[in-house]
Amino acid sequence: MTRYRERLVVPPLWWLLLIGMVASLWLVYELPFGARVSLPAAGTALALGAAALLRYGSLTIAVGTDGVSVGRARLPLTALGPAEALTGEAARTARGPGLDRRAYVAIRGYVPGVVRIEVDDDADPTPYWLVSTRRPERLVAELEAARQTAGR
């Protein structure tokens, strides 16, 4: 059973920028070479750009009865430590100079808030997870509720 689910996607402006880039590419090839070259070039650029935006932009965060999952990574409730919501300057510091290189990082530059989830497992060398989220306070509340359910 899933208690919390969030899917991060790139902002609409990024799609508009992709369309503008593809239109520019089409125009560069249309004038000297015509449609036989410009349409395949623009179509290829659109397909590759859309695939890149979908792959980079798609991140699913879920909290369930078995633990938390971010993308393909899973953290069971037995290893779930305290969580902290970070915004503004604190989030910038956590993503930059305050970042531990051993941490699991799932951050997206287009999302301002992050949540730091401590890993409470002696066998795991990862000290914490740093996860981008649009609703940091709500994610922390759900993580704490899941910890209470697990008796941690």
C-alpha positions in Angstrom: 0.0 0.0 0.0 1.4 3.4 -1.0 1.0 6.2 1.5 2.7 8.9 -0.6 3.5 9.2 -4.3 5.0 12.0 -6.2 6.3 12.1 -9.8 8.7 14.8 -10.8 8.6 15.9 -14.5 10.5 18.7 -16.2 8.7 22.1 -16.4 6.7 23.0 -19.5 9.3 25.7 -20.4 11.8 23.0 -21.1 9.5 21.5 -23.7 9.0 24.9 -25.3 12.8 25.3 -25.4 13.1 21.9 -27.1 10.5 22.9 -29.7 12.3 26.2 -30.3 15.6 24.3 -30.8 14.0 21.9 -33.2 12.4 24.7 -35.2 15.7 26.5 -35.4 17.4 23.3 -36.6 14.7 22.7 -39.2 15.1 26.3 -40.5 18.9 25.9 -40.8 18.5 22.8 -43.0 15.4 23.8 -44.8 16.8 26.9 -46.5 19.9 25.3 -48.2 18.8 21.6 -48.5 15.0 21.5 -48.5 12.5 19.1 -46.9 14.4 15.9 -47.7 17.1 16.9 -45.2 15.4 19.3 -42.8 12.4 17.1 -41.8 14.5 14.0 -40.9 17.0 16.2 -39.0 14.2 18.0 -37.1 12.4 14.7 -36.4 15.5 13.1 -35.1 16.4 16.1 -32.9 12.8 16.1 -31.5 12.8 12.4 -30.8 16.2 12.5 -29.1 15.4 15.7 -27.1 12.0 14.3 -26.0 13.7 11.0 -24.9 16.3 13.0 -22.9 13.7 15.1 -21.2 11.5 12.2 -20.3 14.4 10.1 -19.0 16.0 12.9 -17.0 12.8 14.5 -15.9 11.0 11.4 -14.7 11.5 10.6 -11.0 9.0 8.8 -8.9 9.1 9.1 -5.1 6.9 6.7 -3.1 6.5 5.9 0.6 4.7 2.6 1.3 4.3 0.0 4.0 7.5 -1.6 2.9 9.7 1.5 2.8 10.6 4.4 0.6 11.5 4.2 -3.1 13.1 6.9 -5.2 13.4 5.9 -8.8 14.7 2.3 -8.8 16.4 2.7 -5.3 14.6 1.2 -2.3 15.1 1.9 1.4 13.3 -0.5 3.8 11.5 0.9 6.8 14.0 -0.9 9.0 16.8 1.3 7.7 14.8 4.5 7.7 16.2 7.2 9.9 15.0 10.7 10.6 14.1 13.0 7.7 14.5 16.7 7.3 12.9 19.1 4.8 15.3 21.7 3.3 14.4 24.7 1.3 16.1 27.9 0.2 19.7 28.4 1.3 19.7 25.1 3.4 18.7 23.1 0.3 21.4 24.8 -1.8 24.0 24.0 0.8 22.8 20.4 1.0 23.0 20.0 -2.8 26.5 21.7 -3.0 29.1 22.3 -0.4 27.4 20.3 2.3 27.0 17.1 0.2 28.6 13.9 1.4 30.0 12.1 -1.6 28.8 8.8 -0.1 25.2 9.9 -0.1 22.5 8.6 -2.5 21.5 11.6 -4.5 18.3 12.0 -6.6 18.1 15.7 -7.2 16.6 17.6 -10.0 17.7 21.2 -10.7 14.2 22.3 -11.6 12.8 21.4 -8.1 13.9 23.8 -5.3 13.1 21.7 -2.3 15.0 18.6 -1.0 14.5 16.1 1.8 17.5 14.6 3.6 16.6 11.0 4.8 19.1 9.5 7.2 20.0 5.8 6.6 19.9 3.9 9.9 21.7 0.7 8.9 25.3 -0.1 10.1 25.8 -2.4 7.1 25.0 0.4 4.6 27.9 2.8 3.9 25.4 5.4 2.6 24.9 8.0 5.4 21.7 9.6 3.9 19.6 10.1 0.8 19.1 13.5 -0.6 15.9 13.7 -2.7 14.3 16.5 -4.7 10.6 17.0 -4.0 8.0 19.7 -4.6 6.4 19.0 -1.2 9.2 18.5 1.3 7.2 19.0 4.4 4.5 16.5 3.3 7.2 13.9 2.4 8.8 14.3 5.8 5.5 13.9 7.5 4.8 10.7 5.5 8.3 9.3 6.2 7.8 10.0 10.0 4.4 8.3 9.9 5.9 5.3 8.2 8.7 5.2 10.8 6.2 5.3 13.6 4.2 2.4 12.0 7.4 0.4 11.8 8.2 1.2 15.5 11.4 3.1 14.7 
